[in-house]
């Protein structure tokens, strides 16, 4: 998995980069088909925003989260991505089960 972290109106410190890498490992544990991740951390006035796009087979997965604290925004982002990835994985499994059942009949 390739991970690219960039900042918009904020300098991405090594601590932030390490935190994002650590949190994204959770996503890869649940769904190993992730090819590439592009994460953008941004600040506008008092809002800290984290957004990410996961390149996977099929349509890309995109999510964002806004919070007063950058680390809390990253946590919320990873939680959203985790739910989306689990849903995609279930959809893929259901689709394959339906295909297998119709082929046997």
C-alpha positions in Angstrom: 0.0 0.0 0.0 1.3 3.4 -0.9 0.5 6.2 1.5 0.7 9.8 0.5 0.1 12.5 3.2 -0.1 16.2 2.3 -1.1 19.4 4.0 -3.2 22.3 2.9 -2.4 25.4 5.0 -0.7 23.2 7.5 2.8 21.7 7.8 2.6 17.9 8.1 5.0 17.1 10.9 6.7 13.7 11.2 4.4 13.0 14.3 1.3 13.6 12.2 2.6 11.5 9.3 3.4 8.6 11.8 0.0 8.9 13.4 -1.8 8.7 10.0 0.4 5.7 9.0 -0.4 3.9 12.3 -4.1 4.5 11.9 -4.3 3.4 8.2 -2.8 0.0 9.2 -6.2 -0.7 10.8 -7.8 -0.2 7.3 -5.4 -2.6 5.7 -6.0 -5.2 8.3 -9.7 -5.3 7.5 -9.3 -5.0 3.7 -6.1 -6.0 2.0 -7.1 -4.8 -1.5 -6.1 -1.2 -0.8 -3.7 -0.1 -3.6 -3.0 3.5 -2.7 -4.1 6.1 -0.1 -4.0 9.8 -0.5 -4.6 11.8 2.7 -4.9 15.6 2.9 -4.8 17.4 6.2 -6.0 21.0 6.1 -6.8 23.9 8.4 -9.3 26.7 7.9 -9.9 29.1 10.8 -10.7 26.9 13.8 -11.6 23.7 11.8 -9.1 20.9 11.3 -10.1 18.7 8.4 -8.7 15.3 7.4 -9.8 13.6 4.1 -8.6 10.5 2.4 -9.1 8.7 -0.9 -8.5 4.9 -1.0 -7.7 3.5 -4.4 -9.2 0.0 -4.5 -10.5 -2.4 -7.2 -13.7 -0.8 -8.4 -14.8 2.7 -7.4 -12.5 4.6 -5.1 -13.5 5.2 -1.4 -13.5 8.8 -0.2 -14.2 10.2 3.3 -13.5 13.3 5.3 -13.9 14.4 8.9 -13.8 17.8 10.6 -12.9 18.5 14.2 -11.3 21.1 16.4 -8.3 18.9 16.9 -6.3 17.4 14.0 -5.7 14.1 15.8 -9.4 13.7 16.6 -10.2 14.5 12.9 -7.8 11.7 11.8 -9.5 9.3 14.3 -12.9 10.1 12.9 -11.7 9.8 9.3 -10.3 6.3 10.0 -13.5 5.2 11.7 -15.5 6.3 8.7 -13.1 4.6 6.2 -13.2 1.5 8.3 -17.0 1.3 8.2 -16.9 1.9 4.4 -14.3 -0.7 3.8 -16.1 -3.3 5.8 -19.3 -2.5 3.9 -17.4 -2.9 0.5 -15.9 -6.2 1.7 -19.4 -7.5 2.7 -20.8 -6.4 -0.7 -18.0 -8.2 -2.5 -18.6 -11.4 -0.5 -22.4 -11.3 -1.0 -22.0 -10.7 -4.7 -19.6 -13.7 -5.1 -22.0 -15.9 -3.0 -24.9 -14.9 -5.3 -22.9 -15.6 -8.4 -21.8 -19.0 -7.1 -25.4 -20.0 -6.1 -26.8 -19.1 -9.6 -24.1 -21.0 -11.4 -24.9 -24.2 -9.5 -28.6 -24.1 -10.2 
